[in-house]
Every structure is written in structure tokens, then in C-alpha cells.
């Protein structure tokens, strides 16, 4: 009987070692089994089951409407497709901001019902108590600072955060607080590259940038943006690696044409 070569799983400890060794961390979002399997086999380090599912999967304008049950469904689907990478699941808006007991219950539901490996939460000082409470039960937490899309109505805009000194100083303090509370990594979204560099150098845990410049310890992109499935969203930080919108449109149009002309199915495609 052939023995499968042991697959080296990526853990929170692995990403910590990657930072120490100066090896960059790759992270991408996924929301279903099929894409998760492709990304995992391709060698991605971390899959984020993002609350961006609210936008790219459900068609909402913001990340706010997605529920904990819906996030659990997406995370279950992703985990079934993964053999080696670390799976981080977003705690959705309203599932942790109220109080730390509710936050803990949400995190425990995600871990028990999905098989995911960690949760991600937006915010700094305001959520530190919840972060500590969740980590104390053995659930790893990834932080998220800078542009925090769940607070869109407070900011009123998706523009770059922490350009002003006061907000930059708070972000630095928040990053240290999250590290102290026990977070294993922090996402830095849409902040000036120089600030991201300072924060990254001040922490012993890894930072993962999305519009945070090249000095973060890793990078994350939303799969629909990076693969060119979604064509409306073109921020400066996005590098599009594929134009799936164009390729899929072409393929579907050829299929329609072949059906209409009677060319599909042909002799070989029937029983």
C-alpha cells in the first residue's frame, strides 16, 4: 500500500516562524469548496473566509448584512476543500461588538461548526477584552486595523485611513494592544506604506497588508478582484492576475452559440 507523503500543515506557529525568517506570507479569500481546493493545492499559506462574501457572493453593498450562520456555511465549504493551509474565518458584524460573552460564543460556534483554524476581528482597543476572552479558550485570533469595512457607516468612505497623525498614533497603539492580547497576526488595510512599515517593525507577530504597501509580512487580496471576476472594483492596491470575467463571458457565449446552432452535443458527446 502506498503511503501518502505527510502534508505539512500551516499553523499559527508556522506564520510566526515565517515572519522571523523573513519569508512573506500569502493569503487569499475563498468562500466555497471548489476554489478553496484549487488555492490550497496551488500552495497558498492562508485562506480567509472573508465577510466580503456579503459583497461578492451575496451581492450586498457592504459587509454588514452577512450573518454568523451564513459565515459558518461558507467556512464549512472552504474547510472541506483544504488539506494544508491555515483557514481564518471573519467574525461578521454584530457577532462580537456588543460584549465579550457574545464574541466568545460566536468564535466557539465558528470553531466547532466549521473546523476552521482561527477567527478574524476588526478593531483595536474597543475589542481587546473580547480578543483576550476568545484567546483564553484556545481560539487563535487575527486582528484587523486601518480601513475596517464593518465600520463603513462611521467612516462614511472607503478611503485610505490613518493619514493624520492622531489616527496613525492610535493605530500603532492598537497594534501593540492586539499583540499583547495574544493575536497571532494583524491585517493592515489601506493605510500609508510608511505607517505599515513602522507597525510591522514594532511587532513580533506578522502583519498582512491589503493596500498597506510592501513592508508588511504578507499580503491578502479578495479572489474575485485578483482573478478579475469582479470588474467594478479597481483600487490602486489591486493587481489583477487574470481576466476571468472576459474568459467566462466568451466561454458561455460559445456554449450558447453551439447549443443554438445544434453543434453541441456532437456524435462523440452522446450515448
C-alpha positions in Angstrom: 0.0 0.0 0.0 1.4 3.4 -0.9 1.9 5.8 1.9 0.9 9.4 1.3 3.8 11.8 1.9 2.9 13.7 5.1 1.4 17.1 4.2 2.9 19.8 6.2 0.0 21.8 7.6 0.4 25.6 8.1 -0.5 26.7 11.6 -0.4 30.0 13.5 3.1 28.9 14.6 4.2 28.4 11.0 3.3 32.0 10.1 5.1 33.3 13.2 8.2 31.4 12.0 7.8 32.8 8.5 7.9 36.4 9.9 11.1 35.5 11.9 12.7 34.0 8.8 11.7 37.0 6.6 9.5 34.7 4.4 6.5 36.5 3.1 3.0 35.2 3.8 0.4 34.7 1.0 -3.3 35.0 1.8 -6.4 35.0 -0.4 -10.1 34.9 0.3 -12.3 31.9 -0.6 -16.0 31.1 0.1 -16.6 27.7 -1.4 -15.1 24.2 -1.7 -14.0 24.3 -5.3 -11.9 27.4 -5.1 -10.6 26.5 -1.7 -9.3 23.2 -3.1 -7.6 25.0 -6.0 -5.9 27.6 -3.8 -4.8 25.1 -1.2 -3.3 22.8 -3.9 -1.6 25.9 -5.5 0.3 26.4 -2.3 -1.4 29.4 -0.6 -0.4 29.9 3.0 -3.7 31.2 4.4 -7.3 31.2 3.2 -9.5 33.9 4.6 -13.2 33.1 4.6 -14.0 36.8 4.4 -17.2 38.6 5.3 -16.5 40.1 1.8 -18.8 37.1 0.9 -21.5 39.6 1.7 -20.4 41.6 -1.4 -19.0 39.1 -3.8 -21.2 36.1 -3.1 -24.5 37.7 -1.9 -24.5 41.0 -3.8 -24.8 43.3 -0.8 -23.3 46.8 -0.9 -21.5 46.4 2.4 -20.2 43.6 4.6 -22.7 44.4 7.3 -25.7 42.2 6.3 -24.0 38.8 6.3 -24.9 36.7 9.3 -23.0 34.3 11.6 -24.9 31.3 10.1 -24.0 32.4 6.6 -20.3 32.8 7.5 -20.4 29.3 9.1 -21.9 27.8 5.8 -19.1 29.4 3.7 -16.4 28.3 6.2 -17.7 24.7 6.3 -17.5 24.6 2.5 -13.9 26.0 2.4 -12.6 23.7 5.1 -13.8 20.6 3.2 -11.5 21.7 0.3 -8.4 22.3 2.4 -5.6 19.9 3.2 -2.7 22.1 4.3 -3.3 25.8 4.5 -4.5 27.8 7.5 -8.2 28.8 7.4 -9.2 32.0 9.1 -12.9 33.0 9.4 -14.2 36.5 9.7 -16.5 37.1 12.7 -19.3 39.1 11.0 -20.6 42.5 12.0 -22.8 42.3 15.1 -21.5 38.9 16.3 -18.8 40.3 18.6 -19.0 44.1 19.0 -21.7 44.0 21.7 -20.0 42.2 24.5 -17.2 39.7 25.1 -19.5 36.9 26.0 -21.3 37.2 22.7 -18.0 37.4 20.9 -16.8 34.2 22.6 -20.0 32.4 21.7 -19.6 33.4 18.1 -16.0 32.3 17.9 -16.8 29.0 19.6 -19.6 28.3 17.1 -17.3 29.0 14.2 -14.6 26.7 15.5 -17.0 23.9 16.5 -19.2 24.0 13.4 -16.7 24.7 10.6 -13.4 23.1 11.5 -11.7 26.4 10.8 -8.4 27.2 12.5 -8.8 30.9 13.6 -11.1 33.9 13.6 -10.5 37.5 12.5 -12.0 40.6 14.1 -11.9 44.2 13.2 -10.9 46.9 15.6 -8.4 47.8 18.3 -8.8 49.0 21.9 -12.6 48.6 21.6 -12.4 44.9 21.2 -9.4 43.9 23.3 -11.5 42.4 26.1 -13.3 40.2 23.6 -10.0 39.2 21.9 -8.5 38.2 25.3 -11.6 36.2 26.2 -11.6 34.3 22.9 -7.9 33.5 23.0 -8.2 32.4 26.7 -10.3 29.5 25.4 -7.7 28.4 22.9 -9.1 30.0 19.8 -6.5 31.9 17.7 -7.4 35.5 16.7 -6.2 37.6 13.8 -6.6 41.3 14.2 -7.6 43.9 11.5 -6.7 47.6 11.7 -6.8 50.6 9.3 -9.8 50.6 7.0 -12.3 48.3 8.8 -15.2 47.8 6.3 -17.6 46.8 9.1 -17.3 50.4 10.3 -18.1 51.9 6.9 -21.0 54.0 8.2 -18.8 55.5 10.9 -16.1 56.5 8.4 -18.6 57.2 5.6 -16.0 56.3 3.0 -13.6 53.6 1.9 -10.6 56.0 1.5 -7.2 55.5 3.0 -7.1 55.5 6.8 -4.6 56.9 9.3 -3.1 59.7 7.1 -3.5 62.1 10.0 -1.0 61.8 12.9 -3.7 61.2 15.6 -5.2 58.3 13.8 -1.8 56.9 13.0 -0.7 57.0 16.6 -3.9 55.2 17.7 -3.3 52.5 15.1 0.2 51.9 16.4 -1.1 51.7 20.0 -4.0 49.4 18.9 -1.5 47.1 17.1 0.6 46.7 20.2 -2.6 46.2 22.3 -3.8 43.4 20.0 -0.3 41.8 20.1 -0.4 42.0 23.9 -3.9 40.5 24.0 -2.5 37.5 22.1 -3.4 38.0 18.4 -1.2 35.8 16.1 -1.3 38.3 13.2 -2.9 41.6 12.1 -4.3 42.7 8.8 -3.5 46.3 7.9 -5.9 47.6 5.3 -5.5 50.7 3.2 -3.0 52.7 5.3 0.1 54.6 4.2 3.0 52.3 3.4 5.4 54.2 5.7 3.0 53.6 8.7 2.5 49.9 7.8 6.3 49.6 7.8 6.6 51.2 11.3 3.8 49.0 12.7 5.4 45.8 11.1 8.8 46.6 12.6 7.3 47.3 16.0 5.6 43.9 16.3 6.9 40.4 16.7 3.7 39.0 15.2 3.2 39.1 11.4 1.2 41.9 9.6 -0.7 41.1 6.4 -1.4 44.1 4.1 -4.2 44.9 1.7 -3.3 48.3 0.4 -0.6 48.5 3.1 2.5 48.6 0.9 5.4 46.2 0.5 6.8 46.2 4.1 4.0 44.0 5.6 5.0 40.4 6.4 2.3 39.2 4.0 -0.4 40.2 1.5 -4.1 39.4 1.1 -6.4 40.0 -1.9 -10.1 39.2 -2.5 -10.2 36.3 -5.0 -12.9 38.0 -7.1 -10.8 41.1 -7.5 -7.5 39.3 -8.1 -8.9 36.9 -10.6 -10.9 39.6 -12.5 -14.3 38.0 -11.8 -15.5 41.3 -10.4 -14.6 44.1 -12.7 -16.2 47.1 -11.0 -13.6 47.3 -8.2 -10.2 48.7 -9.2 -8.4 50.2 -6.3 -4.7 51.2 -6.6 -3.6 48.3 -4.4 -5.1 45.6 -6.6 -3.1 43.7 -9.1 -5.4 41.6 -11.4 -3.7 38.3 -12.3 -6.5 37.1 -14.6 -9.5 38.4 -16.5 -12.0 35.7 -15.7 -14.9 38.0 -16.5 -13.8 38.1 -20.1 -12.9 34.5 -20.3 -16.1 33.2 -18.8 -18.2 35.5 -20.9 -16.5 34.2 -24.0 -16.9 30.6 -23.0 -20.6 30.9 -22.1 -21.3 32.8 -25.4 -19.5 30.0 -27.4 -21.6 27.4 -25.5 -24.8 29.3 -26.3 -23.8 29.6 -29.9 -23.1 25.8 -30.1 -26.4 24.9 -28.5 -28.4 27.3 -30.8 -26.7 26.0 -34.0 -27.1 22.4 -33.0 -23.3 21.8 -32.9 -23.5 20.7 -29.3 -23.7 17.9 -28.5 -22.0 16.2 -31.4 -21.6 12.5 -32.3 -19.0 11.9 -29.7 -21.0 13.7 -27.0 -23.9 11.3 -27.0 -24.7 7.7 -25.8 
